[in-house]
Amino acid sequence: MAAFAHWMAIALYIATTGVAAATLYRQPQNTKQPLLLGLLAGALVAHGLSLSHTLLASDGFRFDLLAVMSLITWTVGLLLLLLSLRHKLTLLILVIAPLAALALIGAQHAWSGPTPRAEISPGIAAHAFFSIAAYSLLTLATLQAIYLYWLNQQLHNHRPGGISRFLPPLQTMESLLFGLIAFGQLLLTAALITGALFVDDLFGQQLVHKTTLSIFAWILYSILLWGHWKKGWRGNTAVRWTLSAFAVLMLAFFGSKLALEVFLPQQ
């Protein structure tokens, strides 16, 4: 069952990618939207079934780098599916679907990381949930920021045609960006609070870089939201702050796991 779900998810993600590409480049977006969302929903169901077997290993819970990457891409895909019920986000689906397939393959076939954890406390589970949810939302916000930068460049160079004809208006995409960042910031705040409450030795040698960088990312996102609401920051200014904050958060989230699981064990 797990193997069937695994390969079915990969096949459906590939089909989703193909339909998204055809939707953007060949036909008006409305014609294939139900098919696109149906394929994505099926891929997410199969991915979720496969992921449940990956994370719940026979000897404990897997929280290694590639398992978490697969979980994050699944969460981002689910959020994208829900948002696509109100907004046409075909371009983001085109980006996420192949990434989710690659993450799924990596988690299943390309990693022999640390031994799974035998048990996990409710506090640590809450911290992990808030952390992954925050990172997923802020990943989606970052993809949205990249799209906004591209669209701003198109408009600045007086080339608003092409793919942008089938995408939501700039103002709608900007509102969605700051909504994602605000909600992601709330979840990141919850992750930091639960980490402080339930993680032992949060500023110990193995966690100090992750904790410090996460707090720094939280500060950058707070400045961005303050600047938007009080100073009217938008456009490329908002994009630069979003990308900078996410780069710090990515370094905290994945950089520390990469160092602990790949480089330090070899020393």
Contacts in CASP RR format, 6 or more apart in sequence:
PFRMAT RR
TARGET T0000
AUTHOR 0000-0000-0000
METHOD contacts of the structure
MODEL  1
MAAFAHWMAIALYIATTGVAAATLYRQPQNTKQPLLLGLLAGALVAHGLS
LSHTLLASDGFRFDLLAVMSLITWTVGLLLLLLSLRHKLTLLILVIAPLA
ALALIGAQHAWSGPTPRAEISPGIAAHAFFSIAAYSLLTLATLQAIYLYW
LNQQLHNHRPGGISRFLPPLQTMESLLFGLIAFGQLLLTAALITGALFVD
DLFGQQLVHKTTLSIFAWILYSILLWGHWKKGWRGNTAVRWTLSAFAVLM
LAFFGSKLALEVFLPQQ
1 49 0 8 1.000
2 49 0 8 1.000
2 50 0 8 1.000
2 53 0 8 1.000
5 46 0 8 1.000
5 47 0 8 1.000
5 48 0 8 1.000
5 49 0 8 1.000
5 50 0 8 1.000
5 53 0 8 1.000
6 46 0 8 1.000
6 50 0 8 1.000
6 104 0 8 1.000
6 108 0 8 1.000
8 46 0 8 1.000
9 42 0 8 1.000
9 43 0 8 1.000
9 44 0 8 1.000
9 46 0 8 1.000
9 47 0 8 1.000
9 48 0 8 1.000
9 49 0 8 1.000
9 50 0 8 1.000
9 100 0 8 1.000
9 101 0 8 1.000
9 104 0 8 1.000
10 101 0 8 1.000
10 104 0 8 1.000
10 105 0 8 1.000
12 39 0 8 1.000
12 40 0 8 1.000
12 42 0 8 1.000
12 43 0 8 1.000
12 46 0 8 1.000
13 43 0 8 1.000
13 47 0 8 1.000
13 97 0 8 1.000
13 98 0 8 1.000
13 100 0 8 1.000
13 101 0 8 1.000
13 104 0 8 1.000
14 97 0 8 1.000
14 98 0 8 1.000
14 101 0 8 1.000
15 39 0 8 1.000
15 43 0 8 1.000
16 36 0 8 1.000
16 39 0 8 1.000
16 40 0 8 1.000
16 43 0 8 1.000
16 93 0 8 1.000
16 97 0 8 1.000
17 94 0 8 1.000
17 97 0 8 1.000
17 98 0 8 1.000
17 101 0 8 1.000
19 32 0 8 1.000
19 35 0 8 1.000
19 36 0 8 1.000
19 39 0 8 1.000
20 36 0 8 1.000
20 90 0 8 1.000
20 91 0 8 1.000
20 93 0 8 1.000
20 94 0 8 1.000
20 97 0 8 1.000
21 94 0 8 1.000
22 32 0 8 1.000
23 29 0 8 1.000
23 31 0 8 1.000
23 32 0 8 1.000
23 33 0 8 1.000
23 36 0 8 1.000
23 90 0 8 1.000
23 166 0 8 1.000
24 90 0 8 1.000
24 91 0 8 1.000
24 94 0 8 1.000
24 163 0 8 1.000
24 166 0 8 1.000
25 163 0 8 1.000
28 166 0 8 1.000
29 88 0 8 1.000
29 90 0 8 1.000
29 166 0 8 1.000
29 167 0 8 1.000
33 84 0 8 1.000
33 88 0 8 1.000
33 90 0 8 1.000
36 90 0 8 1.000
36 93 0 8 1.000
37 81 0 8 1.000
37 84 0 8 1.000
37 85 0 8 1.000
40 77 0 8 1.000
40 80 0 8 1.000
40 81 0 8 1.000
40 84 0 8 1.000
40 93 0 8 1.000
40 97 0 8 1.000
41 81 0 8 1.000
43 97 0 8 1.000
43 100 0 8 1.000
44 74 0 8 1.000
44 77 0 8 1.000
44 78 0 8 1.000
44 81 0 8 1.000
47 70 0 8 1.000
47 74 0 8 1.000
47 100 0 8 1.000
47 104 0 8 1.000
48 74 0 8 1.000
50 104 0 8 1.000
50 108 0 8 1.000
51 70 0 8 1.000
51 71 0 8 1.000
51 74 0 8 1.000
51 104 0 8 1.000
51 107 0 8 1.000
54 62 0 8 1.000
54 67 0 8 1.000
54 70 0 8 1.000
54 107 0 8 1.000
54 108 0 8 1.000
55 61 0 8 1.000
55 62 0 8 1.000
55 63 0 8 1.000
55 67 0 8 1.000
55 71 0 8 1.000
56 62 0 8 1.000
57 116 0 8 1.000
59 115 0 8 1.000
59 116 0 8 1.000
59 118 0 8 1.000
60 116 0 8 1.000
60 117 0 8 1.000
60 118 0 8 1.000
60 119 0 8 1.000
61 116 0 8 1.000
61 117 0 8 1.000
61 119 0 8 1.000
61 120 0 8 1.000
62 116 0 8 1.000
63 116 0 8 1.000
63 117 0 8 1.000
63 128 0 8 1.000
64 111 0 8 1.000
64 113 0 8 1.000
64 114 0 8 1.000
64 257 0 8 1.000
64 261 0 8 1.000
65 111 0 8 1.000
65 113 0 8 1.000
65 254 0 8 1.000
65 257 0 8 1.000
65 258 0 8 1.000
65 261 0 8 1.000
65 262 0 8 1.000
66 103 0 8 1.000
66 106 0 8 1.000
66 107 0 8 1.000
66 110 0 8 1.000
66 111 0 8 1.000
67 107 0 8 1.000
67 111 0 8 1.000
68 132 0 8 1.000
68 257 0 8 1.000
69 103 0 8 1.000
69 106 0 8 1.000
69 107 0 8 1.000
69 254 0 8 1.000
70 100 0 8 1.000
70 103 0 8 1.000
70 104 0 8 1.000
70 106 0 8 1.000
70 107 0 8 1.000
71 132 0 8 1.000
72 103 0 8 1.000
72 132 0 8 1.000
72 135 0 8 1.000
72 136 0 8 1.000
72 139 0 8 1.000
73 96 0 8 1.000
73 99 0 8 1.000
73 100 0 8 1.000
73 103 0 8 1.000
73 104 0 8 1.000
74 100 0 8 1.000
75 132 0 8 1.000
75 133 0 8 1.000
75 136 0 8 1.000
76 96 0 8 1.000
76 100 0 8 1.000
76 136 0 8 1.000
76 139 0 8 1.000
76 140 0 8 1.000
77 96 0 8 1.000
77 100 0 8 1.000
79 136 0 8 1.000
79 137 0 8 1.000
79 140 0 8 1.000
80 89 0 8 1.000
80 92 0 8 1.000
80 93 0 8 1.000
80 96 0 8 1.000
80 140 0 8 1.000
83 89 0 8 1.000
83 140 0 8 1.000
83 176 0 8 1.000
84 90 0 8 1.000
84 93 0 8 1.000
87 168 0 8 1.000
87 172 0 8 1.000
87 176 0 8 1.000
88 166 0 8 1.000
88 167 0 8 1.000
88 168 0 8 1.000
89 168 0 8 1.000
90 166 0 8 1.000
90 167 0 8 1.000
91 147 0 8 1.000
91 163 0 8 1.000
91 167 0 8 1.000
92 140 0 8 1.000
92 143 0 8 1.000
92 144 0 8 1.000
92 147 0 8 1.000
95 143 0 8 1.000
96 143 0 8 1.000
113 261 0 8 1.000
114 261 0 8 1.000
114 265 0 8 1.000
120 128 0 8 1.000
121 198 0 8 1.000
123 194 0 8 1.000
123 197 0 8 1.000
123 198 0 8 1.000
124 198 0 8 1.000
124 199 0 8 1.000
126 194 0 8 1.000
126 198 0 8 1.000
127 191 0 8 1.000
127 194 0 8 1.000
127 195 0 8 1.000
127 198 0 8 1.000
127 199 0 8 1.000
130 187 0 8 1.000
130 188 0 8 1.000
130 190 0 8 1.000
130 191 0 8 1.000
130 194 0 8 1.000
131 188 0 8 1.000
131 191 0 8 1.000
131 253 0 8 1.000
133 184 0 8 1.000
133 187 0 8 1.000
134 184 0 8 1.000
134 185 0 8 1.000
134 187 0 8 1.000
134 188 0 8 1.000
134 190 0 8 1.000
134 191 0 8 1.000
135 249 0 8 1.000
135 253 0 8 1.000
137 180 0 8 1.000
137 183 0 8 1.000
137 184 0 8 1.000
137 187 0 8 1.000
138 180 0 8 1.000
138 181 0 8 1.000
138 184 0 8 1.000
138 188 0 8 1.000
138 221 0 8 1.000
138 245 0 8 1.000
138 246 0 8 1.000
138 249 0 8 1.000
139 246 0 8 1.000
140 180 0 8 1.000
141 177 0 8 1.000
141 179 0 8 1.000
141 180 0 8 1.000
141 181 0 8 1.000
141 184 0 8 1.000
141 242 0 8 1.000
141 246 0 8 1.000
142 242 0 8 1.000
142 243 0 8 1.000
142 246 0 8 1.000
144 173 0 8 1.000
144 176 0 8 1.000
144 177 0 8 1.000
144 180 0 8 1.000
145 177 0 8 1.000
145 238 0 8 1.000
145 239 0 8 1.000
145 242 0 8 1.000
145 243 0 8 1.000
146 239 0 8 1.000
146 243 0 8 1.000
147 167 0 8 1.000
147 173 0 8 1.000
148 170 0 8 1.000
148 173 0 8 1.000
148 174 0 8 1.000
148 177 0 8 1.000
148 235 0 8 1.000
148 238 0 8 1.000
148 239 0 8 1.000
149 235 0 8 1.000
149 236 0 8 1.000
149 239 0 8 1.000
151 164 0 8 1.000
151 167 0 8 1.000
151 170 0 8 1.000
151 173 0 8 1.000
152 170 0 8 1.000
152 235 0 8 1.000
152 236 0 8 1.000
152 239 0 8 1.000
154 160 0 8 1.000
154 161 0 8 1.000
154 164 0 8 1.000
155 170 0 8 1.000
167 173 0 8 1.000
168 176 0 8 1.000
174 234 0 8 1.000
174 235 0 8 1.000
174 238 0 8 1.000
177 238 0 8 1.000
177 242 0 8 1.000
178 225 0 8 1.000
178 228 0 8 1.000
178 238 0 8 1.000
181 221 0 8 1.000
181 224 0 8 1.000
181 225 0 8 1.000
181 242 0 8 1.000
182 225 0 8 1.000
184 221 0 8 1.000
185 218 0 8 1.000
185 221 0 8 1.000
185 222 0 8 1.000
185 225 0 8 1.000
188 214 0 8 1.000
188 217 0 8 1.000
188 218 0 8 1.000
188 221 0 8 1.000
188 249 0 8 1.000
189 218 0 8 1.000
191 214 0 8 1.000
192 214 0 8 1.000
192 215 0 8 1.000
192 218 0 8 1.000
195 202 0 8 1.000
196 202 0 8 1.000
199 207 0 8 1.000
201 207 0 8 1.000
202 211 0 8 1.000
203 211 0 8 1.000
203 212 0 8 1.000
206 256 0 8 1.000
206 260 0 8 1.000
207 256 0 8 1.000
209 252 0 8 1.000
209 256 0 8 1.000
209 259 0 8 1.000
210 252 0 8 1.000
210 253 0 8 1.000
210 255 0 8 1.000
210 256 0 8 1.000
211 252 0 8 1.000
212 252 0 8 1.000
213 248 0 8 1.000
213 249 0 8 1.000
213 251 0 8 1.000
213 252 0 8 1.000
213 256 0 8 1.000
214 249 0 8 1.000
214 252 0 8 1.000
214 253 0 8 1.000
216 248 0 8 1.000
216 252 0 8 1.000
217 245 0 8 1.000
217 246 0 8 1.000
217 248 0 8 1.000
217 249 0 8 1.000
217 252 0 8 1.000
220 241 0 8 1.000
220 244 0 8 1.000
220 245 0 8 1.000
220 248 0 8 1.000
221 245 0 8 1.000
223 241 0 8 1.000
224 233 0 8 1.000
224 238 0 8 1.000
224 241 0 8 1.000
224 242 0 8 1.000
224 245 0 8 1.000
227 233 0 8 1.000
228 234 0 8 1.000
228 238 0 8 1.000
233 241 0 8 1.000
END
